[in-house]
């Protein structure tokens, strides 16, 4: 049983179905990615989990029990649209928001000092929020989100607006929070960050979860037969060896070595057998299997499921 269970959740706004029976489990201590194009239903689901809006049907369970109003204090939520009051001083606002999460003033001051020192922003305390850049304001809101040590953290596009250095800082903090026992629900369009930090994902399209699984298994499943080959010899001989079922894409050559990308739709290709076969036709300098990127998978699955009513289990069988 996961820390967070989403069971057949549906939500409509008038005639528009934002969620069409979404189901998945988030394991305790995992970093779980919510993926999908704009308007796919991710933010609607996040708002349901935070009890900002209620689902029309289905269940959302936290630690095996239906969500209660007081569970809000067990959740830390960093929305995509940041919500700091521009005219307030940074320190006053952070303290106010921390107390809203249930911390005493003393505990809030202690926790804020720790995080402000850790991020090197102690001198921001007397500044007004309107004096901060977007990235600076996001640091403050991140601190307020994690300050009360919630069991479940929900980040909606957390790296938006950060330069690479601060994005790396935030990524490391998210990993550290996970290592300390937090469970992270992570909505993003950045597929590179999904590969780097997510344990598992659900991909949404048009209100359905069309793909669910752990990241490594999903990438393996969609990789099929994709290889990178460095060789010396005749390209025509290579094409003859592979036959019409293989697609060859030439890559930039290096010195005396020619490079190609090989792809085949067959799923029964055995790497060692293919290599032994190729050695009969060309001199193999380098041979490696290519694993599909999450970006490739995102594009493929969204294209395949656009306009279709596909459940996650069906998508997994077809992949």
For each residue, the residues with C-beta under 8 A, 3 or more apart:
1: 5 25 64
2: 5 25 26 27 28 30
3: 26 27 28 29 62 63 151 152 183
4: 25 26 32 49 60 61 62 152 183 185
5: 1 2 25 26 59 60 61 64
6: 9 22 23 24 25 26 45 49 58 59 60
7: 23 58 59 60 61
8: 21 22 23 57 58 59
9: 6 19 21 22 23 45 48 55 57 58 59 60
10: 17 19 20 21 22 55 56 57 58
11: 17 18 19 41 44 45 48 53 55 56
12: 15 16 17 18 56
13: 16 18
14:
15: 12
16: 12 13
17: 10 11 12 20 207
18: 11 12 13 41 44 207
19: 9 10 11 22 41 44 45 48 55 207
20: 10 17 41 206 207 208 309
21: 8 9 10 58 208 311
22: 6 8 9 10 19 41 45 58 202 204 207 208 209
23: 6 7 8 9 58 209 312
24: 6 202 209 212 312
25: 1 2 4 5 6
26: 2 3 4 5 6 30 32 183 185 200
27: 2 3 30 32 183 199 200
28: 2 3 183
29: 3 178 181 182 183
30: 2 26 27 178 183 184 199 200
31: 174 175 178 184 186 197 198 199
32: 4 26 27 183 184 185 186 198 199 200 201 202
33: 186 187 188 194 198 200 201 202 215
34: 42 45 46 185 186 187 188 201 202 204
35: 42 187 188 189 191 194 201 202 203 204 294 298
36: 40 41 42 203 204 205 302
37: 40 205 302
38:
39:
40: 36 37 204 205 206 207
41: 11 18 19 20 22 36 44 45 204 206 207 208
42: 34 35 36 45 46 156 187 204
43: 46 47 80 156 187
44: 11 18 19 41 47 48 53
45: 6 9 11 19 22 34 41 42 48 49 204
46: 34 42 43 49 50 77 154 156 185 187
47: 43 44 50 52 53
48: 9 11 19 44 45 51 52 53 54 55 60
49: 4 6 45 46 60 67 75 154 185
50: 46 47 72 75 77 154
51: 48 54 67 69 71 72
52: 47 48
53: 11 44 47 48
54: 48 51
55: 9 10 11 19 48 58 60
56: 10 11 12
57: 8 9 10
58: 6 7 8 9 10 21 22 23 55
59: 5 6 7 8 9 66
60: 4 5 6 7 9 48 49 55 66 67
61: 4 5 7 64 65 66 67
62: 3 4 65 66 67 71 74 75 152
63: 3 151
64: 1 5 61
65: 61 62 68
66: 59 60 61 62
67: 49 51 60 61 62 71
68: 65 71
69: 51 72
70: 73 74
71: 51 62 67 68 74 75
72: 50 51 69 75
73: 70 101 102 148 150
74: 62 70 71 150 151 152
75: 49 50 62 71 72 150 151 152 153 154
76: 145 146 147 148 150 152 153 154
77: 46 50 145 153 154 156
78: 141 142 145 153 154 155 156 158
79: 82 83 156
80: 43 156 157 160 187
81:
82: 79 134 137 138 141
83: 79 141
84: 88 93 129 137 140 141
85: 88 93 129
86: 128 129 130
87: 128 129 130
88: 84 85 92 93 96 128 129
89: 92 93 125 126 127 128 129
90: 93 94 124 125 126 127 128 129 132 140
91: 94 95 112 124 125 126
92: 88 89 95 96
93: 84 85 88 89 90 96 97 129 140
94: 90 91 97 98 112 140 143 144 147
95: 91 92 98 99 105 108 109 112
96: 88 92 93 99 100
97: 93 94 100 101 144 147
98: 94 95 101 103 108 111 112 144 147 148
99: 95 96 102 103 104 105 108
100: 96 97
101: 73 97 98 144 147 148
102: 73 99 148
103: 98 99 107 108 111 147 148
104: 99 107 108
105: 95 99 108 109
106: 109 110
107: 103 104 110 111
108: 95 98 99 103 104 105 111 112 147
109: 95 105 106 112 113
110: 106 107 113 114
111: 98 103 107 108 114 115 147 148
112: 91 94 95 98 108 109 115 116 143 147
113: 109 110 116 117 122
114: 110 111 117 118
115: 111 112 118 119 143 146 147
116: 112 113 119 121 122 124 125 143
117: 113 114 120 122
118: 114 115
119: 115 116 139 143 169
120: 117
121: 116 124 136 139 140
122: 113 116 117 125
123: 127
124: 90 91 116 121 127 132 136 140
125: 89 90 91 116 122
126: 89 90 91
127: 89 90 123 124 131 132
128: 86 87 88 89 90 131
129: 84 85 86 87 88 89 90 93 132 137 140
130: 86 87
131: 127 128
132: 90 124 127 129 136 137 140
133: 136 137
134: 82 137 138 161
135: 138 139 161 162 163 166
136: 121 124 132 133 139 140
137: 82 84 129 132 133 134 140 141
138: 82 134 135 141 142 158 160 161 162
139: 119 121 135 136 142 143 166
140: 84 90 93 94 121 124 129 132 136 137 143 144
141: 78 82 83 84 137 138 144 145
142: 78 138 139 145 146 158 170 173
143: 94 112 115 116 119 139 140 146 147
144: 94 97 98 101 140 141 147
145: 76 77 78 141 142 153 155
146: 76 115 142 143 149 150 153 173 177 182
147: 76 94 97 98 101 103 108 111 112 115 143 144
148: 73 76 98 101 102 103 111
149: 146 182
150: 73 74 75 76 146 153 182
151: 3 63 74 75 181 182 183
152: 3 4 62 74 75 76 182 183 184 185
153: 75 76 77 78 145 146 150 174 177 182 183 184 185
154: 46 49 50 75 76 77 78 184 185 186 187
155: 78 145 158 174 184 185 186 187 188
156: 42 43 46 77 78 79 80 187
157: 80 160 187 188 189
158: 78 138 142 155 170 174 186 188
159: 162 167 170 171 188 190 193
160: 80 138 157
161: 134 135 138
162: 135 138 159 166 167 170
163: 135 166 167
164: 167 168
165: 168 169
166: 135 139 162 163 169 170
167: 159 162 163 164 170 171
168: 164 165 171 172
169: 119 165 166 172 173
170: 142 158 159 162 166 167 173 174
171: 159 167 168 174 175 193 196 197
172: 168 169 175 176
173: 142 146 169 170 176 177
174: 31 153 155 158 170 171 177 178 184 186 197
175: 31 171 172 178 179 197
176: 172 173 179 180
177: 146 153 173 174 180 182 184
178: 29 30 31 174 175 181 182 183 184
179: 175 176
180: 176 177
181: 29 151 178
182: 29 146 149 150 151 152 153 177 178
183: 3 4 26 27 28 29 30 32 151 152 153 178
184: 30 31 32 152 153 154 155 174 177 178
185: 4 26 32 34 46 49 152 153 154 155
186: 31 32 33 34 154 155 158 174 197 198
187: 33 34 35 42 43 46 80 154 155 156 157
188: 33 34 35 155 157 158 159 193 194
189: 35 157
190: 159 193 194
191: 35 194 195 293 294 295 298
192: 195 196 294 295
193: 159 171 188 190 196 197 198
194: 33 35 188 190 191 197 198 201 215 294
195: 191 192 198 215 219 293 294
196: 171 192 193
197: 31 171 174 175 186 193 194
198: 31 32 33 186 193 194 195 201 215
199: 27 30 31 32 214 215
200: 26 27 30 32 33 212 213 214 215
201: 32 33 34 35 194 198 211 212 213 214 215 218 294
202: 22 24 32 33 34 35 209 211 212 312
203: 35 36 209 210 211 212 297 298 301 302
204: 22 34 35 36 40 41 42 45 207 208 209 210
205: 36 37 40 208 210 301 302 305 306 310
206: 20 40 41 305 306 307
207: 17 18 19 20 22 40 41 204
208: 20 21 22 41 204 205 305 309 310 311 312
209: 22 23 24 202 203 204 212 311 312
210: 203 204 205 301 302 305 310 311 312 315
211: 201 202 203 218 297 301 312 315 316 319
212: 24 200 201 202 203 209 312 316
213: 200 201 217 218 221 316
214: 199 200 201 217 218
215: 33 194 195 198 199 200 201 218 219 294
216: 219 220
217: 213 214 220 221
218: 201 211 213 214 215 221 222 294 297 319
219: 195 215 216 222 223 291 292 293 294 297
220: 216 217 223 291
221: 213 217 218 316 319
222: 218 219 292 296 297 300 319
223: 219 220 226 289 290 291 292
224: 263 264 265 266 267 269 292
225: 262 263 264 265 266 267 269 274
226: 223 261 262 263 289 290 291 292
227: 261 262 263 271 274 287 288 289 290
228: 251 259 260 261 262 286 287 288 289 290
229: 238 259 260 261 262 278 284 286 287
230: 254 257 258 259 284 285 286 287
231: 238 257 258 259 260 278 282 283 284 285
232: 256 257 258 282 283 285
233: 237 238 258 281 282 283
234: 237 238 282
235: 238 239 258
236: 239 240
237: 233 234 240 241 281 282
238: 229 231 233 234 235 241 242 248 260 278 281 282
239: 235 236 242 248
240: 236 237 243 281
241: 237 238 277 278 280 281 282
242: 238 239 245 246 248 262 278
243: 240 246
244:
245: 242 264 265 266
246: 242 243 262 263 264
247: 262 263 264
248: 238 239 242 260 261 262
249: 260 261 263
250: 258 259 260
251: 228 259 260 261
252: 259
253: 257 258 259
254: 230 257 259
255:
256: 232
257: 230 231 232 253 254 285 286
258: 230 231 232 233 235 250 253
259: 228 229 230 231 250 251 252 253 254
260: 228 229 231 238 248 249 250 251
261: 226 227 228 229 248 249 251 290
262: 225 226 227 228 229 242 246 247 248
263: 224 225 226 227 246 247 249
264: 224 225 245 246 247 269
265: 224 225 245
266: 224 225 245 269
267: 224 225
268:
269: 224 225 264 266 273 274
270: 273 274
271: 227 274 275 289
272: 275 276
273: 269 270 276 277
274: 225 227 269 270 271 277 278
275: 271 272 278 279 284 287
276: 272 273 279 280
277: 241 273 274 280 281
278: 229 231 238 241 242 274 275 281 282 284 287
279: 275 276 282 283 284
280: 241 276 277
281: 233 237 238 240 241 277 278
282: 231 232 233 234 237 238 241 278 279
283: 231 232 233 279
284: 229 230 231 275 278 279 287
285: 230 231 232 257
286: 228 229 230 257
287: 227 228 229 230 275 278 284
288: 227 228
289: 223 226 227 228 271
290: 223 226 227 228 261
291: 219 220 223 226
292: 219 222 223 224 226 296 297
293: 191 195 219 296 297
294: 35 191 192 194 195 201 215 218 219 297 298
295: 191 192 298 299
296: 222 292 293 299 300
297: 203 211 218 219 222 292 293 294 300 301
298: 35 191 203 294 295 301 302
299: 295 296 302 303
300: 222 296 297 303 304
301: 203 205 210 211 297 298 304 305 315 319
302: 36 37 203 205 210 298 299 305 306
303: 299 300 306
304: 300 301 308
305: 205 206 208 210 301 302 308 310 315
306: 205 206 302 303
307: 206
308: 304 305
309: 20 208
310: 205 208 210 305 314 315
311: 21 208 209 210 314 315
312: 23 24 202 208 209 210 211 212 315 316
313: 316 317
314: 310 311 317 318
315: 210 211 301 305 310 311 312 318 319
316: 211 212 213 221 312 313 319
317: 313 314
318: 314 315
319: 211 218 221 222 301 315 316
